[in-house]
Structures are given as C-alpha cells and as structure tokens.
Amino acid sequence: MTRLLKGKDLIIASHNPGKVSEIAELIKPFGLRAISADSLGLEEPPETGITFQENAELKAKIASKSSGKPALADDSGLCINLLDGDPGIYSARWAGPTKDFSIAMGRVKKAIIDSGQNPGGQSAKFVCALSLCWDDGYYETFTGEINGELTFPPRGALGFGYDPIFVPKGFDITFGEMEPKKKHDMSHRAKAFRQLIDNCLNNV
C-alpha cells in the first residue's frame, strides 16, 4: 500500500540544520514547507534502533505524534568496510555531544590507523533511510546508498557531517567540495528521496 502526501507543512524530524536544509530543498518543488522539529521545540528521541531504518521510523513516528502533522525523518551515516561498517548508525555520536564532525572525522582516521591501514583510499559508503509518517500512524520507509572512498585531510566546506572526507565513486572531489545541486542529484539521500517521490509525492 502507498499513500500520497498532501498539505503544505511537513515536519522534518531532525535537529541537524544541514540535514533540514538539504531535505527542505528536495521537497520544495512539491509545494511542501519544511518545518524543523527543533523550531517546534520537539525533543530528540533516543535512537534505540539497530538499523538506519528502525531509527528513521522511530523519529518520524514520534515527531508526527507530537506535532499532529506528517513527519519525515532521516537516519543516515557513513559505513566503512575496514571498520566492519562503523561508524554506521553511530555516525552522529562519533561527533560527540557538541556534534563537531571534525572530531568524528578525526576518530575515523585514528580508528583506521590503529588497524594498521592507510586512512586514505578506504572503501566506504553513505547509507540513508527516509521514513515518512502520517498523523494517523501509517508510515513508509525508503533507503538509498552511494559508494566511494575516504580521503584525508578533509576537503571542502560545502557539505556537512562526513562530506569532506568522502569521495563518491567516479569522482575526484569530495561531497564537501561538490556544488549542493550536484550532490542532491546523486547522494544516498537523493536515491532514497526518489523512491519517496514515486510513492508518496507524485500527483500531490
């Protein structure tokens, strides 16, 4: 079963300004207005799931129930093969309580070096799960991935999170160096969002 999303307001269940801004741009062509959970004073729920999908669904359901409006939640992260998929669902936590991703990228580099390997050129992927929950509790979840490799030192200031150390396959620049429109056309989040468009936003 699929259901179309209608109406002008969509709660973005995130307190990450970069993520909210990116999603706002993705939904703008569909006449939807993004409202961040932070702007409504909604608290961030503990991410107790063990997969990206579970955490996205948890956040979307809570934001929708608290606001009485449809809510869209993203759970995404960087998965590094050498580190058995870490930081994975803990990607944001690696940035510490201040959410400083320079700390997180430093932790990634140290973990790889501690394993005896060169941090540059390591195979990695970004994973995104998008969950859309309506105010009656119905929800749908979509996932997307993009493969690439790591580079150090970090390069570029156009993205957020781990973007400055991730070079997508087939490119020689990082997401942090890539123009936002280009990234939005190809990213893990864009791939998940295309599925959401096909199932829930077309014909709005």
Number of C-alpha atoms within 10 A of each C-alpha: 4 11 12 13 21 15 12 10 14 25 27 29 32 26 16 16 12 13 19 22 13 18 20 18 16 20 16 11 9 17 13 20 17 22 17 24 25 17 11 12 9 16 14 14 13 9 16 10 13 11 15 23 21 16 23 26 25 21 25 31 24 21 30 25 16 15 15 13 17 25 31 29 29 28 27 27 24 26 21 21 13 15 15 9 14 18 18 22 24 17 21 21 15 21 19 12 8 8 14 14 20 15 14 20 22 15 15 23 20 15 16 17 13 11 11 9 14 14 21 16 14 17 17 23 23 22 23 27 26 26 29 28 29 21 18 12 13 12 18 18 20 20 23 19 19 18 18 19 21 24 20 15 12 18 17 15 13 15 19 16 22 23 24 26 24 29 25 22 14 8 11 12 17 25 26 22 20 19 11 14 11 10 20 18 13 13 20 22 28 21 20 21 25 17 16 22 17 12 17 18 19 11 11 12
